């Protein structure tokens, strides 16, 4: 497995400090983010999942703890929209350039608005997908927010 992805290249170019962590990805896991947390031996609140969504029909990326669900109403409000929904997996892959289970908010094919769960900023370090299945990037959540230009809002249900 390569430890160099578009995600790691983006972070390097931005001068963001991070480390890369590989784990055994289970394609049959019911909850990919929770499986990653377990494999890394980390609490799920520190392993963030990247979800591709549509807010009023426009793509957006939301980053939340792997053990939480997104409130679509809160997500829409955070981006000034009326409604939000999950993006279809094929559309998420096409837009991000990553495979489901390996979607990173960093280095996507097209930059889209991003939202990060505000509670995630309370942690010293968090894990975010590194751009391929079985690869996580550990970094300061504030750095993730800054490089993405993400809005920090409480969006979990």
N, C-alpha and C positions, 0 to 999 in steps of 0.2 A: 504494500500500500504506500502510495506516495504521501509524503507529509507536506508537499507543496501543492497548493490549490489556488484558484483565483482569490479565495477568501484570505489565505495567508499572505499572498502577494499584495492585496489591497492594504492589509494591516501593516505590512513592512513598509510600503510606500508612504503610509501615513505616519510612520514613526511610532506606532503603538507597540508597547511591550506585551508579549503573549507567549504562552507555551502550548505545544501541541501534544495531545494525548490520544492514543489509539486504544480501542477496546473491541471485544468480539461482538459484532453487530448481529442481532437475531432478527432475520426478516419475518419471522412468524410471531414476534412479540405483539401483544395487544396494544401496548402503549410504548412506542419507540423511545420517547424521552425518559420514561420511567426505567426502561431496560438499560438505557445509557447510564443513568444515575446509579443503578444497582451495579453495573459492570465496573464503573469508576469508583465505587465505594463512597459516593457523595450523597448528601441529602438532596432529594428531588427539587427543593426550593432553590438550590444553587446550580442546577443543570437546567438551562433554559431551552425551550423548544421554539423553533421558528415556524410560524404559520403564515401561509399566503392567503390573503383574503381579498374580497371586493367590497369597497365602501361606495355606495351609490353607483355601482358598476365599474368603479376604477380600482386598479390593483393597489394593495397596501400590504406591508409586512408587519407582523406583530410578534413580539418576543416576550414569552411568559414562562414562569416556572413550569417544569414538566409535570407537576402533580396538580396543576390548576387548569380550569377551563376559561375561555374568553367569554365575556359578556358582549355579545354583538351590539347591543344597545350602547354600552359604554365605549366600545371601539368606534362606532359610527360617530358618536358625539365628540370623541377625542380628535377626529379628523374633520369635524364640521359637516358630517353627513347625516342622513336620515336613517339609513339602513346598512347593515353589513352582513356578509355571509362568507362561508369558507369558499375558496377557489377550488375548482375541480382539479384533481391531482395532475392530469395531463396538461392543463393550463398552467399550473404552478411550476411544473418541470420546464415547460417551454419558456415561460417568462423569466424564471430564475436562472435557467441553465444548469440546474442541479437535479438529481434524482430525488424523489420523495424518500425520506429517511436520511438524506444527506443535504437537505436544503440549508444553506447558510444565509444569514442576512447580509454578509459581506461578499463583495465581488459578484453580485448578480449581474446578469446580462443587461438588465435595464434597471436603473435606480428608481425606486418607488418610495412613497412616504412610509416611514417606519414609526412604530409605537413600541416602547418598552415598558413593561409593568413597573410602576414606580417603586414597589416594594423590593424589586431586584437590586435597586441602587443602594440598599442598606448593607449589602454584602461586600466584603473586601474584594473577593474574586468570585467569578461565575464561569460556567462552561457554556459555550455556544457552539452549534455545529460548525465544523471546519470545512464543509464543502464536499464531503463524501461520507458514505455510510461507514460508521465505525471510527470516525475522527472528530474529536472535540478540541476546541480552542479555549484555553483558560486565560481570562483577562479581567481587568477592572471593569465593572459594569458602566462606570462613567465614561471610560474610554470607548466602549461599544456605542454608547449613546452619542458621544461626540462625533465619532467617525461616520455614523449613519445619519446624523442630524435628526435623531429620533426624538419624538415627543415622549416624555415620561409621565404616564397617567395610570391610575388604578383602573385596569381594564378586566381584571379577573372577576368571575362571578362569585 
